[in-house]
Amino acid sequence: PGWIKTFDKYYAEQTQHILNSMVTKLQEDPRRRFLWAEVSFFAKWWDNISTQKRAAVRRLVGTGQLEMATGGWVMPDEANSHYFALIDQLIEGHQWLEKNLGVTPRSGWAVPFGHSPTMAYLLRRANLTSMLIQRVHYAIKKHFAATHSLEFMWRQSWDSDSSTDIFCHMMPFYSYDVPHTCGPDPKICCQFDFKRLPGGRINCPWKVPPRAITEANVAERAALLLDQYRKKSRLFRSNVLLVPLGDDFRYDKPQEWDAQFFNYQRLFDFLNSKPDLHVQAQFGTLSDYFDALYKRTGVEPGAQPPGFPVLSGDFFSYADREDHYWTGYYTSRPFYKSLDRVLEAHLRGAEILYSLAAAHARRSGLASQYPLSNFALLTEARRTLGLFQHHDAITGTAKEAVVVDYGVRLLRSLVSLKQVIINAAHYLVLGDKEAYRFDPEAPFLHMDDTRLNHDALPEPTLIQLDASPRYVVLFNPLDQERLSVVSLLVSSPRVRVLSDEGQPLAVQVSAYWRSATDMVPDVYQVSVPVRLPALGLGVLQLQPGLDAHRTLPSSVRVYLQGRKLAVSRHEAFPLRVMDSGPGNFALSNRYMQVGHGGTPGAGASLPGHRRPVDGAVGRAWAFLRGGACWGLASERRPTCPRSPPCCASPKAPSSRRWRRTTSTSTRWSGSTTCQGWRGCRWTCRRWWTSGTTSTRSWPCASARTSTARVQPRRYLKKLPLQANFYPMPVMAYIQDAQSRLTLHTAQALGVSSLHDGQLEVILDRRLMQDDNRGLGQGLKDNKRTRNHFRLLLERRTLGSEVSDGHSTSYPSLLSHMTSVYLNAPVLALPVAKRQPPPGLRSFHPLASSLPCDFHLLNLRTLQAEDETLPSAEAALILHRKGFDCGLEAKNLGFNCTTSQGKVALGSLFRDLDVGFLQPTSLTLLYPLASPSNSTDVSLEPMEVATFRLRLG
């Protein structure tokens, strides 16, 4: 997909020509082979070719001349992508391949900027047996080559019985292009890249050009090439050698196909005709190579060859030479990293609601009235999210125009998903389903927010209050019952809120801020604590008026820290302007205190729990300071003027207490804007604890692994600063013997712990020049970005120790719940019509809660023969989380329990029957058992499992 050019431009100018030539050239000689990795381009080409050419492609796949490696929608990044998106794009690609080519991928090919064990796990659970990786730190490659460990069984660190093992081949040299694949000397290997023959557009930078192979020179050229092959083979444990012959967007002209195939075939024919050379050379696919290796070592595909090592861990961070660490992309273009997670959350919510609504409509005999055609919008959104997981998309490493193209796609799919959610919620929330009428021109519900364009922040929908009641439908995308504070924008501070049963609810009314000092006139925020059913819908009724006993106006303090700024006021809200100096100050409620350092670069400290203090709860704070800036309060606008700070960050800690436990969760949400170069190239936010120097600095990225495993890290002084940053797609924590401080994030960013007791997060970066990796431009298109975090402070139980020697670590159950709360917010959908709607009632789809350690990753409707329409079947994907039991977990308030990994799916859904249930491989290509009437399933910790089922 897109990097220097957009996806569509690559297709028009290069990709379609590669694939068209592939069909022609492979049919010319049955000895020829070709490998293709990404389904997104292939599917676009497939839609534009003739029936005859499709039949030819199927023949080439059937004979093994064409192999589809990995089979995902794209070749994804493995640092920033959430495991939901990794799985979804893999399912989309595999389902497309099965439907159109009848093929099931066997081997994986991946060359992103570092490698995660998540991808190895997912490929193994999709029934792939082997995989190839390339971009690994050059020092690791050197060590692996010296120990003959470039081929190994990659095992998950939590796996005790080798069930997750997948055979992995690590390419030994600098790159995967032709000069770096035949052997250790690129000057020689480049002479065998026949696209670079004299007279062409590209040449060899080592100044020795290739020569066409003739009868006169074949012996000399073959000997030179064979010497490189033999030197490379000494790095491996078998005498089967893999030599890739390609690169990005190669073979787009017939001349290159002829030059490569004809010249290499002459070399192979010569080598194979000399028995004394003890070599057999031929074209092959990746699976051909692995099959030959398994045959040579005498094992079944995917089994461990005798003497081959077993390894666990990941390959971050990546450096290709010297101190050139590829860690900036953990943060690059954070706006789109955030938008990616928003789209992902909407896709999961839309998939589940659509599947439930379609099943209920079929059961009620109303399928003809429900817009099943919304399935096409789901398919488009799946593919958009999948496309953005590419290792030049979510990474932020594409050209500016390509990034805009990605952004437009993301926004278009986000709007489509909101339509799917609105239509499903409309049907499910109606008490009388016969009253349902689908009208695309006049939707029953409004969207929760809107975006003016692809790089704009969302604007919440304003609910206009008048004499008639207004209704709001709330969607809880979590698979657990949820108690949350829901905030709505209304046109009057005089508002009463009632439940769907007509019971009045407690509310807090606040001003809505345009900036740190300006309130928005005639717009108010009403916040309501509501309890919502798991995966369900609730209904609120808003009425004009004031219930003095149940309404609490917010109290605001604005800390100017020496600045002379005018602050707008409203008679309805007490406001105090704190004209303090630039020193430190603290914010507190009954349960915790957050201290703020006034010096530039300082952050917020969490000294731990404190005795209850006097004062009202429900306060919000806002403050400014020079040099850098922080914002506090429930407003969503920048708290800093444009000069002098470079970074604007509004909305800061509102503190929350999870019941009355020793664990405290604090939310940070805010926007950042890089406006200048000096201060924004590295914009850092720091958190630290007041612990001793014995604090273990273990920042870690949990959702990078499908098991929510956390990879321990340590700051290494001998390495440069950039080498000590790691991906943080979901969380990072530091801990000592007594406590753990976890930072949860709703967007992927880079993280480090440069000193004991401290976390540093890069919020944005700005690069004024090209980094000499092919992009040809700097990184200067910074966008105003809203980031969302939660801090969770937990204490360890007595007798629970932190071991330095463990290769893995786990979040607590509370930490898992905190993460999903942050990443799956409640959606508030106002009813569009002002007149009283037909009877609305809350929707409770689950008859019983899932166990606390289970996560319903997706309920994904499968397509029918007509790819624009749904079938009656769905993929149910469950994930059982592993968690650390050594952290205090008293009275957490969860309305669920653990169940030793057992779930009764047959009784899970209310008013729906599970017609049949069949366990399958991760992407549904392989049945793992026959369909069964038994609906009780069991899952081990960390595992992800897929089931094909029919609801009705």
N, C-alpha and C positions, 0 to 999 in steps of 0.2 A: 504493500500500500504506500501512501504518500510519504515522500521525504523531500527530495529536491523538486519534484513535480507532484501535483495532486494525484489521487487514486485514478480519477477518470483520465487525466492527461497521460499518465503512465500507460494506461490501458490502450488509449487511442494511438499513442506514438510508438510503443514498444511491446507491451505484453501480448496483445492480440497477434502481432507478427511472430513472436516467439512460438506461440501455441499453434498457429497455422502452419509454420514451417516444421514444427515438431511432427505433426501428423504426416506431412509429406516425406520428410527425411527418414523417419523411423521405418516407414513402409518400404523404403528403398533397399534395406538390408536388415534381415532379422537378427543380426548380431548386435545391432545398435541398442543403446539403453538411454533412458532419460528419467530424471527425478524431479518431481514437483512437490512443493510443500504447502502452499497457501490456497485454500479453496475459494477465497473471496474473488480473486482475479479469474480463477478457473470457471466459477459459476457465472460471472459476467460474460465471459467468452462463450460459454455453453449456450447461453440464451440467444446468442447471435449467430450460431452456425447451423448448417443444414442437417437434415436427418441423416444423410449419407455420411457426413463427417462425424456425427455423433456415433454412428455404428462403427466407423473406423477406430475411433478412440476407445470404444469398449473392447474391440478386438486387441488393440495394443495393450490395454490393461490386462486382458485375459491371458495373453501370451507372456506377460512379465516384462515387455519392453518399456512400458511406462509404469512407474511406481508413484503413488501418492503417499508421500512421507508425512507423518504426524497427523495430517488431515484436519487440523484446526482451521477456523475461518481465517486466521492470520498466524504469523509466528510472533507470539506475544512477548512483551517485556515481562520479566520475572521478578522485578524489584518493586514496582509501583502497583501492579495489578492486584486487585482483590481476588480471592479464590473463587468467589461466585462468578466473576466475569471470565476467569480462566476456564472454568468448567463450562460455562454457557457457550463460549465461542468454540470449544472443542465439540460439544454436542451439536451445535449448528453445522459445523463442518462435516462431522461424521454422519449425521442424518442426511445431509445433502449427497454425500458420496454413496451411501447405501441406496438412496432412492434413484439416483441418476446413473451411477456406474456399477452398482452392485459390488462395491469394493469395501474391504475392511482394512484399514492401515495396520501395518505390523511393526514399523520402525519409526522412530522420531528423529527429526533433524532440527536443531535449534542453534542460532548464533546471536542471541541478544547480548546485552552488555553486562554479563554476569549471570550465574545460574543458581536457581533455587531448588531445593529438594521437593518443593511443592509440585513442580512440573513433572519430576520423575515419578512421584506418587500418583499423580493424576493419569499419566500415560500408562502406568502399570495397572491401575484400576480400570482403564479403558481397554485392557487386554493387549497392549503393546508389549513386546518382549525385549526390545533393544532400543537404544537411543544414541545420538551423537551430540556432543557439545563442542564449542570452540572458544568462546571468549572467557578465558580463565587467566588469572594473574600470571605473568610470564615466569615469575619465580616458582610458582606452584607447578607450572608445566615443566620447568627444568628439573625440579625435584621428582616429579612423577616419572619423567623420562629416565632419570638416573636409577630409579628403583623399579623400572618396568611396571609401573602402575597406571599407565595411560588408559588401560582397559580394566574395568573393575565392576563389581556388583554394587550398585548404589542403593543403600538401605536407609530407611527412615530411622532416626536416632531412637525412637520409642519402640521400634519393632524388635520383638524378642524371638520371633520364629521364622524370619526371612520371608514372610508373605509379601512384603513390599519390595523385594529385590527386583531391580531391573538392570540388565547389562548395559553398561555405558562405555562408549568410545570417546576419548578426549583427543581432539586434533592437536598435534604436538607443537605446531609452529605459529608464527605471528598472525597469519590470516588464513582465510579459507579460499583465497583466490589462487589461480594457477601457479604463480611464482612461489607460493609458500605451501604447496601440497605434495610435490613429487619427492622432496627430500630437504636436507638442511641448507642447501645453497640456492637462494632465490635467483642468483645470477645465472645459474644453469637451468633451473626449472623454468624461468621466463623464456628460455630459448625453445621450450616445447609448448608454448601458448601460441598456436598458429594463427590466432586472430591478429597477432602482432607482427606478422610477416611484413617485410619492407613494402612500402607503398600504401599501407593502411593508415587509419586515423590515430592509432595508439602504437606505442613502441615500448621497448624495455628500458627502464631507467638505468639499468646497469650497462647500457651502451653496447651490448652484444645481442644482435637481433636473432630471431628464429630463422631456420633454413628449411625450405621444403624438403621432404624426405624423397630421395630418389634411389635407384638401384646403386648409384655410385657412392652415396654417403650413408646408406642405411646401417651398415655395420658399425661405423664410427659413431653415428648418432645414437643408435640403440645401446651401445656400450656405455656412452656417457649418461644416458637416462637410467640404465640399469644400475649403475653405480649409485645414483641417488636413491633409487628404490631400495637397494641393499642397506645403505646407511640408515634410511628411515626405518626399515624393518627391524633393525637391531634395538630399537626403542620399545618393541612390543614382545609379548610372550609367545606369539604364534607366528608361523611363516605365511599367514594370509595377510595381505597388505591392501589398504584402502587408499586410493589416490583420487580425490575429487577433481573434476575437470570442469570448472564453471565459475560463476561469480554473479553479482547482482545484475539482472537485466541483460545477460549475455544471450547469444543465439537469436538475436532479433533480425538477423539477415541471413538468407540462404548461403551466402558465401562463407560465413563462419562455420556453419554446419559442415559444409563440404571440406573446408580446410582442416578442421579438427578431426572429423571422422576418417577422411582419406589418409592423412598423414599418420595418425595413430594406428590405423589398421595396418599400414605398411610396417610400422615398428613392431606391432604385436605379431604379425605373420613371421617376421624375421626371428624374433625372440623364440616363438613357439617351434620354429623349425630347427633349433639348435638344442638337442637334448643335453649336451654338455654344459649348457648354461643353467640347467635345473630351474627353469622358470616357465610358468604358463600365465600369459597376460591376456586379458579380455575386457570388453566393456561390461559393466554390471551396474545394478542399482544398489541402494544401501542394504536392502534385505538380501540381495544376492551375496553381498559381502558377509553379513552376519550368518547367513546359512552356511557359507563355506567355512567360516570360523568354527561354528558349532560342529559341523561335520568333522573338521580336522581335529578338534579337541574331544570328540566323542560324547557330546552331551545333547540333550534336547534343547530346542530353541528357548532361550530365556533362563536356562539353568546355569549354575556357576561352573565354568570350566575348571578343571583341576589346577590348583596353584594360583588362580587369579584372586586378587585381594577383594575384601569387602570393606567399603568405606561409607561413612555417614557424615553429614554436614552440608554446607553450602559453599558457593564460590563467589562471595562478595568480600571486599570490593575489588573490582577489576582494574588492572593496569596493563597497558599493552607495551609500555617501555618506560624505563627510568622511573620518575615520580609522576607520570601522567596517569593519575587515577580518574576513572570515569565515575565520579560520585556527584557531580553537579546536577545530573539529570534526575536525581532523587527529588529535586526541588524545582527544576526548570519549569516555567509557565504553570505556576500553582493554580491559576484560575481554572484551567482546563482539567487539571487533576481533580479539583473540587467538583466541577461540573460532571465529570465522569462518574463520581460517586452518587451525585444526585440522580443522574440517569439510571444508574444501577439500582438504586433503591426504588425508583419508580417502576423499573422493569419488573423487579421481583414482586412488588405490590400489584401491578397490573396483571402479571401472569396468574397469581393466586386468585385474585378477585374474578378474573375472566373465567378461569377454570371452574370456580365454584358457581358463578352465575350461569354458565352454560350447562353445568350438571343439573342445577335446580330447574332451569328452564326445560331441559329434556324430561326430567322427572315429572314436571307439571304439564307436559304436553304443549309448552309455549315456545318451543325452540324457533318456530317460524317468526315469532314476534321479536325475539332478541337479536341484536345485530352481531350474529356470528361472524360477519365479514370483518369485524374488528381484528380478527386473527391476522389479517394482512398487515395491520399496523404493528402488531406484536412481532411479526417476522421481520419487518423493517427495523424495528428498534433493537431486536436481538443482533442483527447484522451490523447496525451502527455501533452498538456497544462493543461488539466483537472487533470491528475494524479499528476502533480507537485503542484497543489493547495492544496494537502493533508496537514493536520496539522503536519506532520513530514517531509514534503518536502520543501515547500517554507519557512518554519520556520527555516530551517537549523539545525534541531535537530536530524538528523539521523546519523548513523555510517558513517565513511569516505568512506568505500567501497560502501555503498548505495548511498551516494552523488555522487560518480563517475558514478554509474549506471543512476541516474537521469540526470546528465550532458550529458552523451552520448545520452540519449534519446532526450533531448532538442536540442542538436546540429543536430542530424539526422533529426528531424522534421523541424528545421530552414532551413537546406539545401533544404529539400523537398518543403517548402513553397516558397523559392526563385525560384525554378523551376516552380511552379505554376504561380507566378507573372510574370516571364519571358515569359512563353508561352502565358499568357493572354495579356500582354502588346504588345507582338509581333503582335498578331492578331488585337488588337484594334488600333494600331498606323499606320497600313498599310492603305494607301489611296485606294488601290485596293485589296479588301479582297480575290478576286479570286487568287491572287498571293501567298496567305498564304500556306506554306508547313511546316508541323511539322516534325522535324528531331531531335530526342532525342540525337543522337550522335554528332550533330553539332548545338547547340542552336544558335538562331539568336542574342541573347543578352548575355552579360556577367553579372555575379553577381556584386553587388555594393561593396561587400567585402567578404573576406574569413577568416576562422579560422582554424588553423592547428590542433587543438584538442579541446576537450570540455571545457578546462579551459584556453584557450588562448584568448587574446584580438583580436578583428577583425583587419585585415589589409586591408585598402582600395585598390581597384583595380587601378593599374597604367595604364594610357592610353598612349600608345606609339605613338608619333607624327612623321609623315614623310610627304612626298610630297602630299599624298592623304588626303582629309578631313576625320576626324573621327566624328561619330555621337553618341550622348548620349540621351537616353530616360529618362525623369524624371517623376516619379510617385508621385503625391500629394495625400496622403491618407486622407486628411482632407475633411470634407463636406462643406468647405468654400473656395472661391478663396483665393489664398495664394501668398503673396509677401515675398520671402525668399532669403537669400544668400546661394547659393549652392556651395560647395567646391569640386573640383576634383583634383586628382593627375595626373600630366602630366610629360613627359620626357624632356620638354624644357621650358625655361622661355619665349621664343618667341612664343606667341600663341595669335590668334584672336578667338573670340567666336561670333557666329552668331545665331540668332533665327531661327525657322523653316521657317520663311518668308524671311530669308536672311538678316535681319537687324543686323548690328554690335551692340554688347552690351558692356557696361562698365565692366571692369574686374580689379581685384587686383591680382597680382602675388606675392607669398611669398615663402620663403624657407620652406622645410619640415625638421623637427628636429628629430634626433635620440635621443637626450637628451637635457638638458637645454643649453648645450654649443656646441653640435655637429650637424651640418647640414648634412642631407643625400645627398650625391652627386648624381647629375643627376635626382633628384626627386623634383618636384615643385608643389606647391598648387595654383590653380587658382580659385578664388572666384568670382561668378557672381550673381548679383541680378536678379531674374527672377520672373515673375508672372505666376502662374500655375492655371489651372481650378480646380474647386472643384471635388475631386475624379477622377481627370483626368490625362492626360499624356501630357507632353510637349517634344519638341525635340530641342537639341542644336547641332550646327555644330562647330567643332574645326578645325582651319586651322593654319598651321605654318605661322609665320610672326609676326610683331609687329605693333600695331596701337597706336602710341604715344599719340594720343588725348584721347583714351579710356582705356589705360592701366596704372594702378597705381602700381608701385612696393612698397611693404610693407617697413615700417621703423621699426626697432627693437631696443629696449633697453634691455640690460641684466644687472640686478642688482646683483652683486656678494656679496655684504654686507660683505666685509672684507676677502673673500676667494680668494686665488691665484689660479685661474683656467684659462686654455687656452680656448679661444672661437673661433670656426671656423668662417670664413667669406666667403662672396661671393660678387663678384664685382657688381652683379646686385641689391643687396639689401643693403641700408644704415644701418649700425649697430653701435650703441654706447654702449660701456662697461662702466657702472656706478660703479666705485670702491668705493661705499659708505660704511659707517660704519653700525653697526647693529641697528641704530636708525629708527625712523618712516619715512615714505615717502608716497607720494600720487600720484595717477595716475588719469589723468583727460582727458576729451574731452570737447566738447562745452556745454554739457548739464549736466554733473554730475562729481563728484569727488569721487574717492574711496581711502580712507586712509588705510594704512597698518601699524600695530604696529610691531616693530622689536622685542619685547620681546616675549619669548616663551609663547604659549597659546593665543597670541593675534590674532585678526581676522581682517576682513575688515569692515570698518564702512561706512555707507551711510548717511552723514550729511544732505542730501536732495538736492534740486536743487540749482544750482549756476548760476551766470551770465555767458554768453558765454565767453570763453577764446580763446586767439589766439593760433593757431597751427593747423597742418593738422589732419584731421580725418583719420581713417583707420590704426592707429598704433597698434602694439602689443608689449607686454612687457614680459620679463621673468626675474625672480630673484630667489636668493637662500638665505637662512639664516640657522643658526645653531639651534639645539634643535628640531625644527619642521620645516616643509617646506611647501611652497606654490609655485605654478607655475603660471606664466602668459604667455600668447601668444597663438598663434593658433597651437602650436605643440601638439603632442599627447603622448609625452614620459615623463618619470619621470624627474623632475627638480632637484632631489636630489641625491647625491652619497649615497652609501649604508651605510656609516658611517659618522657621528653619528646619523642622524635622523632615526626614525623608520618608518616614514610615508612619502611616496613620492606622490606628488600631482601636476601633470602638468596641463597645459592649464587653464588659468584663465581669469580674467574678460575681455571679449570684451563687450563693452557697446552698448546698442541699444536704440534708441528713437522711441517710437510709435507715428509717426507724430510729432506734436508739442503740446503735451498735458502735463498736470502736472503729468502724470504717467510715470515712468521710469523703464525699464526692463533691468536687467543686467544678463548675462549668465556666469555661472561657470561650467566648465567641467574639470574633472581631474581624475587621477588614484591614488589609494592608495595602498600601500603595507606594510603590517605589517611584520617586519623582526625580531623583538626582543620582549621580554615579557614586560619589564618594562614600556615602553612608549606606547604600542599598545593595552593593555588590554582595555583601554578606550581611543580611539582616537577621539578627539572632534574637531569640527570646529564651531566657534562662529561668529555670526553676531549680531551687535547691532546698535541701532539708537542713535542719539544725543538728543533724547527727554528727558523730565524731568522724575522724579520718578513717575509721574502719569501714565506712560505708562502701559497699561493693558497687562499682559503677558498671551496671549491666544494661545498657540500652538495648532494646531488642524489637524486632518486627514480627508480630505474631501472625497476622492474617496472610503473610507471605506464604505461610504453610497452611495447607488445608486442614491440619489438625489443630490449629491455634497453638502450635508449639512456638516457644520463644527461644531464639538463638542467643546464648550469652556472648557478650563482647567485652573486651577490655581495651582501655586506652594504652597504646604502645608508643612510648616516647621516641623510640628509634625511627618511627615512621613519620612522614610529614602530616600536617594538619588534615589535608584532604583525604589521606588514607584512613583516618579515624572516623569518618562519617559512614553511616549505614542507612539502608532504607527503613522507613517507618510507615508502612501502609496502614496500620491499625493502632498499634500501641508500642510504648517503650516504658521500661521501668528501671529504677535503681533501688537497691535494697541493701540492708545490713542485717545483723543478727536479730534485730528487734522489729523492724518495720520494712514496708515496701511502699514506694511512691510510684504510681503508674500514671503516665500521661496517655490518655486515649485521644485519638484523632479521627476526624471524619474525612480527611484527605491525606494522600500520600505526601510525605515530606522527608527530608534528610535529617538525621539525628546523630548526636554524639554525646559522650560524657567525658569532657576534657579534664575534669577535676572530680575528685571524690565528692559525692553528694550533689552533683549538678548535672542537669540535662541541658543541652543546647539544641535548639531546633532552628533550621534555616527556613524562614518564611517565604523568601523570594530571592532571586539572584539576577544580576544584570551583567552582561558580558559585552564590552564595547568593541571587541574584535573577534575575528574568526578563531576557532581553536584548532585549525588545521586538521580537521577530521572529515572534510568533504562538504560541509554545509555551505561555506563561502560567505557567511555573514555572522555578525554577533547576535546577542540576545537582548534586544532593546524594546520589545513590544510588551512591556509589563502592563498588567491589568490590575485594576482595583479588585482585590480578592477578599472574600469573606472566609475566614477559617473558623472551625469549631473544634474545641477541645474539652475534655473533662479530666480533672485530676482526681485520683483516688488514693487516699492514704489508708493503709491497712497495717495492722499489727500481727506479728507472728505469734502463734500459740506456744506455750511453754513446752519445751522438748522438741520443737520443730526447728531444725537447723538448716542453714543454707550451705550447701556443699560447693566448694570451688571446682571440684573435679567433674561435676556432671556436665555432659555435653548438651543438655537441653533443660528447659525450664518451662513452667506452665503458669498461665494466669489463674487467679482464683475464680470460683464460680461467680462471685459478685463482680469481678472484673469483666468476665464474659458478658454478664447482663448489662453492665454499664456501657460496654462497647456497642451492643446491639441497640440500646436505647439511643445512643448518640447517632448511629448510622442509619436508623430507621425511624425518623420522627413521625409524629401523628400528622396526617393530612386533614386539613379543615376545609370542607367543601360547602360553601353557602348555597342554599336553595335559591334558584334564580327568581322564582315567582313570588310576588309579595302577598298574593291572596293565599289563604290557608291551603296547603297541599293536601293530597289524599293521605290517609293515615300512614304515618311513618313510625317505624319501630326499630329498635336496635336489632342487629343481626349477629347471632352467636353461631359461627360455623362449626365449632368444635364441641363435642359432647363432653370431653374431658381434656384437661391440660396435658400437653406433652411433658415428659420429665424435664427437670430443670437443665440437665446437661445435654438435651437434644435440641437441635435447631432444624426447623423445616426450611431447608435451603431454597427449595423451589417446588412449585406444583405447576408443571410446564405442559400445557396442552400440546399434543402431537398433531402433526398435519395429516390431512386426508390425502387421497390420491391427487385431488386438485390442491396444489400447494397453497392456494389462497384461502382454503377452508380448513376448519379443524376436524379432527376425528373425535370419536367418543373416548379416546384413551389419553392418558396423561402420564408424565414422568414425575414421580414423587422422589425427591432427593433429600435424604436425611443425613445429618452430620452429628455424631456424638462427640462432644467436646471433652478433652482431657483437662483436668484442673488440679491445682495445688490445694491439698487439704490442710496445709500447715498454716493457713492464715485464718484469723478469727472470723467466724461466721455465725454470730449469735443474733437471732431475731431479725433476720434480713427482710422479712416481710414478703418473701416470695410465695405466691399461691401455687406452688408446685413442689415436687419432691424428686429425688433420683430413684431409679428403679432397676439398678444393676444391668442397665443396657437393654431392657425389654420394653416393647411398645406393642399395644394391641391396636393395629391400624383398622381393624374391622369396626371397632366401636369409637373411632376417633372423630368421625364427621357426624354432626347432628343432621338428621332427616335425609341422609344420603347413605346408600348401600355401596360397599366395595364389591363390584361385580366379580372381578378376579384380581389377583395380585401375583406378579411374577418378578422375582429378583433378577436383575440384569447387570451387565457390566456398566461402568459409569456412564457411557454414552449410548446405551441401549442396543448396541450392535450384537452382543452375545448374551443369550439367556443363560443364567447360572443355575436355574432349576425350572421344572415344569410349573405352569400356573397351578395354584393351589387354593383350596377353599380355606385353608388356615391363613389367618391374617395377623398372627402373632410373629413379630420379628425381633431379632436380637442383634445388637451391634456392639462391637468392642470400642473402647475409648479411642478417639482420634479418627476413627474410620468415617468415610463418606460412602453411602450406599444408595443405589438407584433402584426403583421399583416401577415396573409398568403396571398401571391399574386402570380400572374403569369405574367411574362414579356415576350413580344414577338412582 
